[in-house]
Amino acid sequence: MNKISIVGGAGRVGETTAQILAEQELCREVALLDVNEGMSEGVALDIVQTSPFFKFDSRVIGSDDPSILAGSDLVVITAGQARKPGMSRSDVLEANVRVIDAVTDEIMTHAPDAMILVVSNPVDTLTYRVAQRTGWDRRRIFGQAGVLDASRMAGFIAQETGFSVRDITTMVLGGHGDTMVPVSRFCTINGIPLSHFLPEERIAAIMERTRKGGAEILALRKNSSAYDAPGAAVATMIDAIVRNRRRLLPCVAILDGEYGEREIAMGVPCVLGWQGVEQVVELDLEPTERADFDRSAASVRADIERLREIS
């Protein structure tokens, strides 16, 4: 890609994402937009000064002027209020929807041909909001959650089993919150089902820890939510798009009949390639998995209903 912009680029997730994008040279230019004057320029300058160490030639710039978005092939939205310990992701909906609306309008004005990757929470609901506000092809609007949740689960499995994380494959569906659906049946270690290595109760404990993965970090850090793993997850999705890898990754996608759902955005397996979300893959869920998925969808829908009240 020629240009990738990050709105909220002076925040921790935005900065981490920018550093990885630059290091991996996933685009020629990384643009950071932040409302705080001078902050994004400072972040950009700091990242540029790592280029001699990491040997990258990507240009990194920052500004508080939305016109910096012009020419973007992809815009990542990380802006918004972060939750505090004890808060759910839905608790920041009212504050963040106003931020997202303003950001979306700026993207439509300055980068009308861009794809949009939403990271701000509650990510499922806000991804839906962006899609509704733009009216763009659903392939161009998607959110980051499942890649992060699946990576957390893989990390927990590696800690529990002692096996290399390189051989661990996981799948997490549903909304990005306490109702997310880690599907252990699709979790393997080098193709061997996870149940071959761990008893049911340990798998259940890992699934529950995955659901609480973000809250666990927030409770420990107290003044900051996670940002290293979210930034790496965003970069993984962008790598799949930029290099047209057609990777099968769990992403927040706009559903149009898949899994029996419409007018909603939530985490499902997607094929990511040059056009964005090129395919939504429907899994044949067992009754208990389907019940968990439906419960997660109901939770997301409740937040979507709140959007109408806020508007």
C-alpha positions in Angstrom: 0.0 0.0 0.0 1.0 3.6 -0.5 -0.5 5.1 2.7 -2.1 3.8 5.9 -3.4 6.3 8.4 -4.1 5.8 12.1 -6.7 8.0 13.8 -5.8 8.1 17.5 -2.1 7.7 16.5 -0.8 9.2 19.7 -2.5 6.7 21.8 -0.8 3.5 22.9 -2.5 1.1 20.5 -2.0 3.6 17.7 1.6 4.1 18.4 2.3 0.4 18.7 0.5 -0.3 15.5 2.4 2.5 13.7 5.8 1.1 14.9 5.0 -2.4 13.6 3.7 -1.1 10.3 6.8 0.9 9.7 9.2 -1.8 10.8 7.5 -4.3 8.5 7.3 -1.8 5.7 3.6 -2.6 5.1 3.2 0.8 3.3 5.3 3.6 2.0 3.8 6.1 4.5 2.2 5.9 7.9 0.2 8.9 8.9 -0.9 9.6 12.5 -3.8 11.8 13.3 -4.6 12.9 16.8 -6.6 15.7 18.3 -3.9 16.6 20.8 -1.7 19.2 19.1 1.9 18.1 18.7 1.5 14.6 20.1 1.2 12.7 16.9 4.1 14.6 15.4 6.2 13.6 18.5 5.2 9.9 18.1 6.0 10.0 14.4 9.4 11.5 15.1 10.2 8.9 17.7 9.3 6.1 15.4 11.3 7.6 12.5 14.4 7.6 14.8 14.1 3.8 15.2 14.6 3.4 11.5 18.4 3.1 11.6 18.0 0.2 14.1 15.2 -1.7 12.3 16.3 -0.7 8.8 13.0 0.5 7.4 12.3 3.2 4.9 8.6 3.8 5.6 7.9 7.4 6.1 6.0 8.3 9.3 4.2 11.6 9.8 1.8 13.1 12.3 -0.7 15.9 12.5 -3.8 17.2 14.2 -5.3 18.3 10.8 -7.7 15.7 9.4 -6.5 16.5 5.9 -3.5 14.3 6.7 -5.9 11.4 5.8 -5.9 12.3 2.1 -4.7 9.5 -0.1 -5.1 6.8 2.5 -5.6 3.3 1.2 -6.6 2.1 4.7 -7.5 4.0 7.9 -7.2 2.4 11.3 -9.5 3.9 14.0 -8.0 3.6 17.5 -9.4 6.9 18.9 -11.8 7.1 21.8 -12.1 6.7 25.5 -10.4 3.7 27.0 -12.2 1.7 29.7 -11.1 1.8 33.3 -10.8 -1.2 35.7 -14.3 -2.6 36.4 -15.8 -1.2 33.2 -17.0 -3.3 30.3 -16.3 -2.3 26.7 -20.0 -1.3 26.4 -19.6 1.2 29.2 -17.7 3.5 26.8 -20.2 3.3 24.0 -21.8 6.7 24.5 -18.5 8.6 24.6 -16.9 6.7 21.8 -19.8 6.8 19.3 -19.5 10.5 19.1 -15.8 10.2 18.4 -16.4 7.6 15.8 -19.0 9.6 14.0 -16.7 12.6 13.7 -13.8 10.4 12.6 -16.0 8.6 10.0 -17.1 11.9 8.5 -13.5 13.0 8.2 -12.5 9.8 6.5 -15.4 10.2 4.0 -14.3 13.7 3.3 -10.5 13.1 2.9 -10.2 9.4 2.1 -13.3 8.3 0.3 -11.7 5.3 -1.3 -10.1 3.9 1.8 -10.8 0.7 3.8 -11.6 1.2 7.4 -10.4 -1.0 10.2 -12.1 -0.3 13.6 -10.3 -1.0 16.8 -12.1 1.4 19.2 -14.5 -0.3 21.7 -17.1 -1.6 21.8 -15.6 -2.6 18.4 -18.5 -4.7 17.1 -21.1 -2.0 17.6 -18.8 0.8 16.4 -17.9 -1.2 13.2 -21.6 -1.5 12.5 -21.9 2.3 13.1 -19.2 3.1 10.6 -20.7 0.8 8.0 -24.1 2.4 8.4 -22.7 6.0 8.4 -20.6 5.4 5.2 -22.9 3.1 3.3 -19.8 1.6 1.7 -19.4 -1.9 0.5 -19.1 -4.2 3.6 -15.8 -5.6 2.3 -14.2 -2.2 3.1 -15.4 -2.0 6.7 -14.2 -4.4 9.4 -13.0 -4.6 13.0 -10.2 -6.1 15.0 -11.1 -8.4 17.8 -11.0 -12.1 16.9 -7.4 -12.0 15.9 -6.5 -10.6 19.3 -8.8 -12.9 21.2 -7.5 -16.0 19.3 -3.9 -15.0 20.0 -4.6 -14.7 23.7 -6.2 -18.1 23.7 -3.2 -19.5 21.9 -0.8 -17.9 24.4 -2.8 -19.5 27.3 -2.7 -22.9 25.7 1.0 -22.6 25.1 1.5 -21.8 28.8 -0.7 -24.6 29.9 0.8 -27.3 27.6 4.4 -26.2 27.2 4.1 -26.6 23.4 5.3 -24.0 20.9 2.8 -21.4 20.2 3.8 -21.7 16.5 1.9 -25.0 16.3 -1.3 -23.8 18.1 -4.4 -22.7 16.1 -7.4 -21.2 17.8 -10.8 -19.8 16.8 -12.8 -17.2 18.7 -16.2 -16.0 17.4 -18.9 -13.6 18.6 -18.7 -10.1 20.1 -15.5 -8.8 21.6 -16.5 -9.0 25.3 -17.6 -11.3 28.0 -19.9 -13.2 25.6 -17.2 -14.0 23.1 -17.2 -17.6 21.9 -13.9 -19.5 22.0 -14.6 -22.6 20.0 -12.4 -25.3 21.5 -13.5 -27.8 18.8 -11.6 -25.8 16.3 -8.5 -25.4 18.4 -5.6 -27.7 17.5 -1.9 -28.3 18.2 -0.2 -29.1 14.9 -3.6 -30.4 13.7 -4.3 -32.5 16.7 -7.4 -31.5 18.7 -6.8 -29.7 21.9 -8.9 -32.3 23.8 -6.1 -34.8 23.1 -3.8 -32.9 25.4 -6.0 -31.2 28.0 -8.9 -32.4 30.1 -12.3 -30.7 29.6 -12.0 -28.6 32.8 -8.7 -27.1 31.8 -10.0 -26.2 28.4 -13.0 -24.6 30.0 -10.7 -22.5 32.3 -8.7 -21.4 29.3 -11.8 -20.4 27.4 -13.0 -18.3 30.4 -9.6 -16.7 30.8 -9.7 -15.8 27.1 -13.1 -14.0 27.6 -11.5 -12.0 30.5 -8.1 -11.5 28.8 -8.4 -7.8 28.3 -9.8 -7.2 31.7 -7.0 -9.2 33.3 -4.4 -6.9 31.8 -6.4 -3.8 32.7 -6.7 -4.9 36.3 -3.0 -5.5 36.6 -1.8 -2.4 34.8 -4.6 -0.2 36.4 -3.8 2.9 34.4 -3.7 1.3 30.9 -5.4 -1.4 28.9 -3.5 -3.7 26.5 -1.7 -2.2 23.6 1.2 -4.4 22.5 -1.0 -7.4 21.5 -3.8 -5.3 20.0 -1.2 -3.5 17.8 0.3 -6.7 16.7 -3.2 -8.1 15.9 -4.0 -5.0 13.7 -0.7 -5.4 11.9 -1.4 -9.1 11.2 -4.7 -8.1 9.6 -3.1 -5.4 7.5 -0.3 -7.8 6.4 -2.9 -10.2 5.1 -4.6 -7.4 3.1 -1.4 -5.6 1.8 0.2 -8.8 0.7 -3.1 -10.3 -0.5 -2.4 -13.5 1.5 -6.1 -14.5 1.7 -5.7 -15.5 5.3 -8.5 -17.0 7.3 -8.8 -14.9 10.4 -11.6 -14.1 12.9 -12.6 -10.5 12.3 -15.5 -8.3 13.0 -17.5 -8.3 9.8 -20.9 -6.9 8.7 -23.2 -9.9 8.4 -25.7 -10.2 5.6 -27.4 -13.5 6.2 -24.4 -15.5 7.4 -25.1 -17.4 10.6 -28.7 -16.3 10.1 -27.8 -12.7 11.1 -28.3 -9.4 9.4 -27.9 -5.7 10.4 -25.1 -6.6 12.8 -21.3 -6.7 13.0 -19.5 -9.4 15.0 -16.6 -11.7 15.0 -16.6 -14.5 12.4 -14.0 -16.3 10.3 -13.1 -14.1 7.3 -10.8 -14.3 4.3 -8.7 -11.2 4.3 -7.1 -10.1 1.0 -6.5 -7.2 -1.2 -10.2 -6.2 -1.3 -10.6 -6.4 2.5 -13.1 -9.0 3.8 -13.3 -11.1 0.6 -15.4 -13.9 2.2 -17.2 -14.7 5.4 -16.8 -18.4 6.2 -19.8 -20.1 7.9 -18.9 -22.8 10.3 -21.3 -25.7 11.1 -21.8 -25.0 14.8 -23.0 -27.6 17.3 -26.1 -26.8 19.4 -24.1 -25.5 22.5 -21.8 -23.5 20.3 -24.8 -22.0 18.4 -26.5 -21.1 21.6 -23.3 -19.3 22.8 -23.1 -17.5 19.4 -26.7 -16.4 19.6 -26.2 -15.1 23.1 -23.2 -13.1 22.0 -25.2 -11.7 19.0 -28.0 -10.6 21.4 -25.5 -8.7 23.5 -24.2 -6.9 20.4 -27.7 -6.1 19.3 -28.5 -4.6 22.7 -25.6 -2.1 22.1 -26.8 -1.4 18.6 -30.3 -0.6 20.0 -28.5 1.8 22.4 -27.1 3.6 19.4 -30.6 4.7 18.4 -31.1 6.3 21.8 -27.8 8.0 21.7 -28.4 9.4 18.2 
